[in-house]
Amino acid sequence: MFSLKTKRDHKLTAGLTLSSEGIALAIISHESALPTLFHAEFYPSTHAEQPSLLAKLKQQHRLDQYPCNLVLSPDEYQLLQVESPDVPSQEQGAAIRWRIKDLIDFHIDDAVIDLINLPGGQASGQRSVQVIACRKSIIQRYVDQLHAANFALNTIDIAELSARNLLRQQAEQKEAIALLNLWSEYARISLYLDNDLYLSRTSSIGLNTLAHIFEDDNIDDAGLMVVDSLALELQRTFDYYESHSRQTPIQQLYIQANHPFSAKLAELIQQRTGINTQEVNIDSLVKNDPNNAISLPSRCLSAIGGALRPEH
């Protein structure tokens, strides 16, 4: 969402995530109808090690020669849905900043914001907008870090839109779909309509909470209660969507885990919600370069989504 000017090469794009655990890098060619994945790897590293690692990756993969899209982790920004202010377009930015100043956990003067207009109509007749709010210091740190490594940084995007890119070719156009995006300490429940983000909510049930449930073949009652709670959060989100939109109900739920997890979860969620549930299938989105035997690390999914970002 946060765009930077850089020279463009439509054949190759890179996607990147940076975290305290390491760097994920994906490189994709767009020469054919089905993109080709040239590279996907997660590089464990500390913050102190990452500047030299970035310089090495730039050299190895010529990352100064084609656009790189960085994807933020959900804990690095806030995504808010607010009523769109009834003001002239040139005043909208200031009005939005005023509207969210008490909704974010840092001072509004320290915020970089961007807007996502909601698709479709609202049952209430009101127009709403999604607001992305991120600390200036986070954006500046990444810009400085990647410019120092001489990356051709093109955009800084959010996890929900990276995930949207992964789902783009899996869902039918005009279809409403849901995504359960699992991270270590939390999850994001996002709804998409015609490939546009409609809403996103945070759940406190993440991979760490779910991990012990699937250690044995038999899931105990306490584990099933956690799954029940997650399914209830999903169902409440779906109910909210149906009551506030004029669109068809959710037909499909995808699960994206940014670490390995058990496929049993999809089966259990489907049993409880009645909605067809499956893992994000990268094979339907990209093909592997035959010269590279790539085993897709789960921690590279957001980076792959960043590399799949369409031109706007």
KABELWO-V346389 format. One record per residue. N is the residue number from 0. RES is the residue in one small letter. PSI is psi in whole degrees, -180 to 180 (999 if undefined). OMEGA is omega in radians with two decimals (none if undefined). D_FIRST is the distance of its C-alpha to the first C-alpha in Angstrom with 2 decimals. Layout:
BEGIN
n = [N & N]
res = [RES & RES]
psi = [PSI & PSI]
omega = [OMEGA & OMEGA]
d_first = [D_FIRST & D_FIRST]
END
This chain:
BEGIN
n = [0 & 1 & 2 & 3 & 4 & 5 & 6 & 7 & 8 & 9 & 10 & 11 & 12 & 13 & 14 & 15 & 16 & 17 & 18 & 19 & 20 & 21 & 22 & 23 & 24 & 25 & 26 & 27 & 28 & 29 & 30 & 31 & 32 & 33 & 34 & 35 & 36 & 37 & 38 & 39 & 40 & 41 & 42 & 43 & 44 & 45 & 46 & 47 & 48 & 49 & 50 & 51 & 52 & 53 & 54 & 55 & 56 & 57 & 58 & 59 & 60 & 61 & 62 & 63 & 64 & 65 & 66 & 67 & 68 & 69 & 70 & 71 & 72 & 73 & 74 & 75 & 76 & 77 & 78 & 79 & 80 & 81 & 82 & 83 & 84 & 85 & 86 & 87 & 88 & 89 & 90 & 91 & 92 & 93 & 94 & 95 & 96 & 97 & 98 & 99 & 100 & 101 & 102 & 103 & 104 & 105 & 106 & 107 & 108 & 109 & 110 & 111 & 112 & 113 & 114 & 115 & 116 & 117 & 118 & 119 & 120 & 121 & 122 & 123 & 124 & 125 & 126 & 127 & 128 & 129 & 130 & 131 & 132 & 133 & 134 & 135 & 136 & 137 & 138 & 139 & 140 & 141 & 142 & 143 & 144 & 145 & 146 & 147 & 148 & 149 & 150 & 151 & 152 & 153 & 154 & 155 & 156 & 157 & 158 & 159 & 160 & 161 & 162 & 163 & 164 & 165 & 166 & 167 & 168 & 169 & 170 & 171 & 172 & 173 & 174 & 175 & 176 & 177 & 178 & 179 & 180 & 181 & 182 & 183 & 184 & 185 & 186 & 187 & 188 & 189 & 190 & 191 & 192 & 193 & 194 & 195 & 196 & 197 & 198 & 199 & 200 & 201 & 202 & 203 & 204 & 205 & 206 & 207 & 208 & 209 & 210 & 211 & 212 & 213 & 214 & 215 & 216 & 217 & 218 & 219 & 220 & 221 & 222 & 223 & 224 & 225 & 226 & 227 & 228 & 229 & 230 & 231 & 232 & 233 & 234 & 235 & 236 & 237 & 238 & 239 & 240 & 241 & 242 & 243 & 244 & 245 & 246 & 247 & 248 & 249 & 250 & 251 & 252 & 253 & 254 & 255 & 256 & 257 & 258 & 259 & 260 & 261 & 262 & 263 & 264 & 265 & 266 & 267 & 268 & 269 & 270 & 271 & 272 & 273 & 274 & 275 & 276 & 277 & 278 & 279 & 280 & 281 & 282 & 283 & 284 & 285 & 286 & 287 & 288 & 289 & 290 & 291 & 292 & 293 & 294 & 295 & 296 & 297 & 298 & 299 & 300 & 301 & 302 & 303 & 304 & 305 & 306 & 307 & 308 & 309 & 310 & 311]
res = [m & f & s & l & k & t & k & r & d & h & k & l & t & a & g & l & t & l & s & s & e & g & i & a & l & a & i & i & s & h & e & s & a & l & p & t & l & f & h & a & e & f & y & p & s & t & h & a & e & q & p & s & l & l & a & k & l & k & q & q & h & r & l & d & q & y & p & c & n & l & v & l & s & p & d & e & y & q & l & l & q & v & e & s & p & d & v & p & s & q & e & q & g & a & a & i & r & w & r & i & k & d & l & i & d & f & h & i & d & d & a & v & i & d & l & i & n & l & p & g & g & q & a & s & g & q & r & s & v & q & v & i & a & c & r & k & s & i & i & q & r & y & v & d & q & l & h & a & a & n & f & a & l & n & t & i & d & i & a & e & l & s & a & r & n & l & l & r & q & q & a & e & q & k & e & a & i & a & l & l & n & l & w & s & e & y & a & r & i & s & l & y & l & d & n & d & l & y & l & s & r & t & s & s & i & g & l & n & t & l & a & h & i & f & e & d & d & n & i & d & d & a & g & l & m & v & v & d & s & l & a & l & e & l & q & r & t & f & d & y & y & e & s & h & s & r & q & t & p & i & q & q & l & y & i & q & a & n & h & p & f & s & a & k & l & a & e & l & i & q & q & r & t & g & i & n & t & q & e & v & n & i & d & s & l & v & k & n & d & p & n & n & a & i & s & l & p & s & r & c & l & s & a & i & g & g & a & l & r & p & e & h]
psi = [-32 & 103 & 146 & 149 & 130 & 160 & 146 & 144 & 114 & -6 & -38 & 142 & 153 & 148 & 146 & 139 & 144 & 135 & 175 & -15 & -22 & -167 & 132 & 133 & 133 & 140 & 129 & 140 & 137 & 24 & -29 & 171 & -39 & 114 & 150 & 127 & 111 & -33 & 137 & 116 & 145 & 129 & 101 & 133 & 154 & 169 & -39 & -30 & -15 & -36 & -45 & -34 & -41 & -43 & -39 & -43 & -39 & -44 & -44 & -39 & 11 & 47 & 5 & -1 & -13 & 160 & 141 & 129 & 115 & 137 & 124 & 152 & 151 & -24 & 3 & 2 & 169 & 140 & 115 & 143 & 121 & 162 & 134 & 127 & 142 & 75 & 162 & 151 & -35 & -15 & -1 & -42 & -46 & -40 & -40 & -43 & -41 & -39 & -32 & -1 & -30 & 3 & -14 & 160 & 23 & 168 & 140 & -29 & -18 & 8 & 139 & 128 & 154 & 159 & 144 & 115 & 137 & 138 & 159 & -174 & 160 & 137 & -30 & -15 & -10 & 148 & 132 & 163 & 144 & 133 & 123 & 124 & 124 & 146 & 136 & -36 & -34 & -47 & -46 & -39 & -44 & -41 & -48 & -43 & -44 & -31 & -36 & -33 & -1 & 32 & 149 & 70 & 125 & -50 & 157 & 115 & 177 & 160 & -37 & -36 & -31 & -45 & -38 & -39 & -35 & -34 & -13 & -42 & -3 & -23 & 149 & 143 & 144 & -3 & 144 & 124 & 160 & 153 & 130 & 106 & 108 & 127 & 177 & -51 & -8 & 178 & 156 & 129 & 114 & 143 & 136 & 139 & 119 & 45 & 8 & 143 & 124 & -45 & 162 & 134 & 154 & 138 & 145 & -4 & 104 & -169 & -36 & -36 & -36 & -23 & -48 & -20 & -35 & 16 & -31 & 160 & -35 & 122 & 128 & 175 & -38 & -40 & -41 & -31 & -37 & -45 & -41 & -42 & -42 & -42 & -37 & -41 & -42 & -47 & -39 & -37 & -42 & -41 & -41 & -46 & -47 & -34 & -21 & 1 & 167 & 31 & 170 & 155 & 162 & 130 & -20 & 135 & 129 & 150 & 127 & 119 & 131 & 10 & 164 & 143 & 169 & 138 & -11 & -29 & -43 & -42 & -44 & -39 & -41 & -39 & -35 & -27 & -20 & 10 & 134 & 125 & 133 & 164 & 154 & 128 & 98 & -32 & -26 & -9 & -37 & 158 & 148 & 142 & 124 & -19 & -4 & 119 & 94 & 123 & 115 & 112 & 138 & -28 & -4 & 0 & -44 & -37 & -40 & -42 & -38 & -41 & -23 & 2 & 127 & 160 & 143 & 999]
omega = [3.14 & -2.99 & 3.04 & -3.13 & 3.07 & 3.10 & -3.04 & 3.00 & -3.00 & -3.10 & -3.08 & 2.95 & 3.09 & 3.01 & -2.98 & 2.92 & 3.10 & 3.11 & 3.11 & -3.13 & 3.14 & -3.08 & 3.01 & -3.11 & 3.04 & 3.11 & -3.04 & 3.00 & -3.13 & -3.07 & 3.14 & -3.11 & 3.05 & -3.08 & 3.14 & 3.12 & 3.14 & -3.01 & 3.02 & -3.10 & 3.03 & -3.08 & 3.09 & -3.11 & 3.04 & 3.09 & -3.10 & -3.11 & -2.95 & 3.10 & 3.13 & 3.10 & 3.10 & 3.12 & 3.12 & 3.14 & 3.09 & -3.12 & -3.08 & -2.98 & 3.09 & -3.04 & 2.97 & -3.02 & -3.13 & -2.97 & 3.07 & 3.12 & 3.12 & 3.13 & 3.10 & 2.98 & -3.09 & 3.14 & -3.13 & 3.13 & 3.02 & 3.13 & -3.02 & 3.03 & -3.11 & 3.08 & -3.12 & -3.11 & -3.14 & -3.11 & 3.05 & -3.04 & -3.12 & 3.14 & -3.02 & -3.11 & -3.14 & -3.13 & 3.11 & 3.14 & 3.11 & -3.07 & -3.06 & -3.00 & 3.13 & -3.10 & -3.13 & -3.04 & 3.02 & -3.03 & -3.09 & 3.11 & 3.13 & -3.02 & 2.87 & -3.09 & 3.00 & -3.02 & 3.00 & 3.10 & -3.11 & 3.08 & 3.07 & -3.13 & 3.08 & 3.14 & -3.13 & -3.08 & 3.13 & 3.06 & 3.14 & -3.13 & 3.02 & -3.14 & 3.03 & 3.12 & -3.11 & 3.08 & 3.08 & -3.08 & 3.13 & 3.13 & -3.10 & 3.14 & -3.14 & 3.11 & -3.14 & -3.08 & -3.09 & 3.04 & 3.09 & 3.09 & 3.10 & 3.02 & 3.04 & -3.08 & -3.05 & 3.14 & 2.93 & -2.97 & -3.13 & -3.04 & -3.12 & -3.14 & 2.99 & 3.11 & 3.08 & 3.13 & 3.10 & -3.07 & -2.94 & -3.07 & -3.14 & -3.07 & 3.07 & 3.10 & -3.11 & -3.14 & 3.04 & -3.12 & -3.14 & 3.10 & 2.95 & -3.07 & -3.00 & 3.04 & -3.03 & -3.00 & -3.05 & 3.07 & 3.00 & 3.04 & -3.06 & 3.09 & -3.10 & 3.10 & -3.11 & 3.10 & 3.09 & 3.10 & -3.13 & 3.05 & 3.12 & 3.13 & -3.13 & 3.03 & 3.11 & 3.14 & -3.13 & -3.09 & 3.14 & 3.11 & -3.06 & -2.95 & -3.05 & -3.10 & -3.01 & 3.13 & 3.12 & 3.13 & -3.13 & 3.14 & -3.09 & -3.07 & 3.14 & 3.10 & 3.13 & 3.09 & 3.09 & 3.10 & 3.10 & 3.14 & 3.12 & 3.11 & 3.12 & 3.08 & 3.10 & -3.10 & 3.11 & 3.09 & 3.12 & 3.14 & 3.11 & 3.13 & -3.08 & -3.10 & -3.08 & 3.13 & 3.06 & -3.01 & 3.12 & -3.13 & 3.06 & -3.12 & -2.99 & 3.06 & 3.06 & 3.07 & 3.04 & 3.11 & -3.10 & 2.96 & 3.10 & 3.07 & -3.07 & 3.08 & 3.11 & -3.07 & -3.14 & -3.14 & -3.11 & 3.12 & 3.13 & 3.11 & -3.04 & -3.11 & -3.08 & -3.13 & 3.13 & -3.02 & 3.12 & 3.07 & 3.01 & -3.07 & -3.11 & -3.09 & 3.12 & -3.08 & -3.08 & 3.00 & 3.12 & 3.00 & -3.10 & 3.12 & -3.12 & 3.08 & -3.04 & 2.96 & -2.97 & 3.04 & -3.12 & -3.11 & 3.12 & -3.05 & 3.14 & 3.11 & 3.09 & 3.07 & 3.08 & 3.14 & 3.12 & -3.08 & 3.14 & 3.08 & 3.07 & none]
d_first = [0.00 & 3.80 & 5.95 & 9.59 & 12.62 & 14.71 & 17.37 & 16.63 & 18.95 & 18.59 & 21.04 & 19.43 & 16.07 & 15.75 & 13.81 & 14.44 & 14.79 & 16.83 & 19.01 & 22.48 & 23.93 & 22.69 & 20.32 & 19.31 & 18.91 & 18.72 & 19.47 & 19.58 & 21.42 & 20.53 & 23.98 & 25.32 & 24.36 & 23.91 & 21.72 & 23.81 & 22.94 & 24.53 & 23.77 & 22.58 & 23.90 & 23.47 & 25.05 & 26.45 & 26.33 & 26.41 & 24.18 & 27.13 & 27.36 & 23.76 & 23.92 & 26.89 & 25.48 & 22.31 & 24.71 & 26.82 & 24.08 & 22.97 & 26.62 & 27.29 & 24.45 & 23.92 & 20.28 & 20.57 & 21.29 & 18.23 & 14.42 & 13.16 & 9.91 & 10.09 & 9.60 & 10.35 & 13.39 & 13.65 & 16.07 & 13.70 & 11.88 & 13.11 & 12.07 & 14.46 & 15.84 & 17.77 & 19.83 & 18.39 & 20.53 & 23.09 & 22.62 & 22.13 & 18.63 & 19.02 & 19.81 & 17.13 & 14.91 & 18.10 & 19.33 & 16.33 & 16.66 & 20.35 & 19.94 & 17.99 & 19.90 & 22.40 & 20.12 & 18.30 & 20.38 & 19.92 & 20.64 & 18.36 & 19.08 & 17.47 & 14.12 & 10.74 & 9.24 & 6.67 & 8.28 & 8.76 & 12.23 & 14.68 & 16.59 & 20.35 & 22.67 & 23.57 & 27.21 & 27.60 & 26.65 & 24.06 & 20.52 & 17.87 & 14.18 & 11.83 & 10.69 & 8.51 & 10.76 & 11.05 & 14.03 & 13.95 & 16.37 & 14.21 & 11.53 & 14.61 & 16.52 & 14.24 & 13.91 & 17.69 & 18.51 & 16.92 & 18.14 & 21.51 & 21.63 & 20.81 & 17.88 & 16.09 & 12.67 & 10.13 & 6.58 & 6.05 & 4.88 & 7.11 & 10.58 & 10.81 & 8.55 & 10.37 & 13.47 & 12.87 & 13.08 & 16.30 & 17.73 & 17.01 & 20.46 & 22.33 & 22.20 & 23.97 & 22.13 & 22.44 & 23.17 & 21.90 & 21.27 & 20.70 & 19.46 & 21.06 & 18.98 & 21.54 & 21.12 & 24.12 & 24.43 & 22.53 & 20.91 & 18.08 & 19.33 & 16.76 & 17.83 & 16.48 & 18.12 & 18.23 & 15.25 & 13.09 & 12.45 & 15.36 & 15.80 & 15.68 & 18.53 & 19.73 & 23.18 & 25.33 & 26.80 & 25.32 & 26.78 & 29.17 & 30.65 & 31.04 & 32.25 & 35.86 & 36.25 & 36.26 & 38.46 & 41.52 & 42.22 & 43.36 & 40.86 & 42.64 & 42.49 & 40.23 & 37.69 & 37.93 & 37.33 & 33.96 & 33.03 & 34.39 & 32.22 & 29.04 & 30.18 & 30.90 & 27.41 & 26.07 & 28.70 & 28.01 & 24.32 & 25.54 & 28.15 & 25.74 & 23.63 & 26.89 & 28.26 & 25.28 & 24.34 & 26.48 & 25.40 & 27.31 & 27.52 & 25.56 & 27.40 & 25.75 & 24.44 & 22.92 & 23.11 & 20.92 & 22.51 & 21.15 & 24.83 & 27.94 & 29.21 & 31.98 & 31.72 & 34.11 & 31.33 & 30.17 & 33.81 & 34.38 & 31.31 & 32.37 & 35.88 & 34.76 & 32.24 & 33.84 & 30.51 & 30.28 & 28.42 & 27.61 & 25.61 & 22.60 & 24.48 & 22.91 & 26.03 & 25.18 & 21.81 & 22.85 & 26.22 & 27.38 & 28.65 & 32.45 & 32.99 & 31.00 & 32.07 & 28.82 & 29.08 & 25.62 & 25.05 & 23.43 & 21.38 & 19.66 & 18.17 & 14.65 & 14.93 & 16.29 & 13.47 & 11.09 & 13.77 & 13.97 & 10.51 & 11.75 & 11.68 & 10.27]
END
